[in-house]
Amino acid sequence: NIVPENCVAGEFFKAGIRITTADDGTGSIRVQSLVFRNLCLNLIIIDVAKQLTMKRRHVGKGIAEAVTEGIADAKRRVSYFANKWSEASLENVLERYGMVDSREVFTRLVANGVVAVPGYTDEEMVDRLVTAHATEPGYSKTAYVNAVTKAAHYHGWNTMDDVAMLEEKGGELLFQKVWQMDAPVTEEAQLLD
């Protein structure tokens, strides 16, 4: 469990490993690393991100070694995610980037094209992200990542691709060492040059 208490919509809450096989040899042995995310406030809808770490026919020699290696690889991947999540939960985004409030964080992410959905203005995007963030406010990197993934499910969007794009963007932000937070160039700043 990554964050077991107070699970909210959009939040990652569990990581694990899944091994599947057909003992009669009719199917492959598969090892997957998994990350579970809650998509619904009442915990009815759960999304599972899967990554195949090993697939092998269930015949021949070396099966035990291949499975052991696949499990070790899956553990490394799950541990990497869990460590990134723990690290991100300690990082205060406002302090790191010298921001005043969460609206400024989202304004910069949107203005720099880091978080965008076609068909929505920058102002609409910022408002949607701020609303999603208000459901579970905080200043940690994980709070902002959760806000982006929550926005995918908290609001109606034009297409399911928009939802998937926001979910993926949340994951990308988690793993980015530095966020693109440059101040957007305004017309006033251009006139002064």
Secondary structure, 3 states (H helix, E strand, C coil): CCCCCCCCCCCEEEEEEEEEEECCCCEEEEEEEEEEEECCCCCCCEEEEEEEEEEECCCCCCHHHHHHHHHHHHHHHHHHHHHHHHHHHHCEHHHHHCCCCHHHHHHHHHHCCCCCCCCCCHHHHHHHHHHHHHCCCCCEHHHHHHHHHHHHHHCCCCCHHHHHHHHHHHHHHHHCCCCCCCCCCCHHHHHHC
